[in-house]
């Protein structure tokens, strides 16, 4: 490396500047005047060398900026390739999973006793603990369906189906995190649990549509529920929510396909 020549320009305050003293050094970067009473930055004695060093510093800044931009673009691309974080899984502690399961169990008990408001409260507690857990919105919606709050129930069923679709799009990269909260044995078991939850959610959504007199929408959801594994013919025949559909030929054909 060629030695650098520099001068202090703090004239009137530094004897080295006033004496036009030229300093020679092998140091790189910014140079400071060695005079104890000065310490101001030195100026390169060779203007061309100074300009070259400035150009290299500028190039370094440009390259660093380019690396930062590339890293940000890479992060944005990876995020764009990922599924919607609406189904991001938050890891739960063992005690949280236990409390969630306890609320679900108690909610099921209340639901079987037709105590819909109590069931709803228990399911909502579980949902607050594990908002990412498939099935809980369906549970809350089913309790609301019992008390004929059709609008709120339908909204929760739609949210449940969107959550399940999100997990399916994400695939096994997120299914591993669902094993514990869904009581599945492994990621493959999660797929079966999602099918089952979707089947019952679509059945419940069909009940909402039927109650509102939307026969075609109700039958569409029932057929999708059957495709996902719903096969409770007895429930289809006796559920009061589906009473208006039993006169429809399409509904009878659906029953026959399961008999």
Secondary structure, 3 states (H helix, E strand, C coil): CCCEEEECCCCCCCHHHHCCCEEEECCCCCCECCCCCCCCECEECCHHHHHHHHHHHHHHHHHHHHHHHHHHHHHHHHHHHCCCHHHCCCCCCHHHHHHHHHHHHHHHHHHHCCCHHHHHHHHHHHHHHCCCCCCHHHHHHHHHHHCCCHHHHHHHHHHHHHHHHHHHHHCHHHHHHHCCCCCCCCHHHHHHHHHHHHHHHHHHHHHHHHHCCCHHHHHHHHHHHHHCCCCCHHHHHHCHHHHHHCCCHHHHHHHHHHC
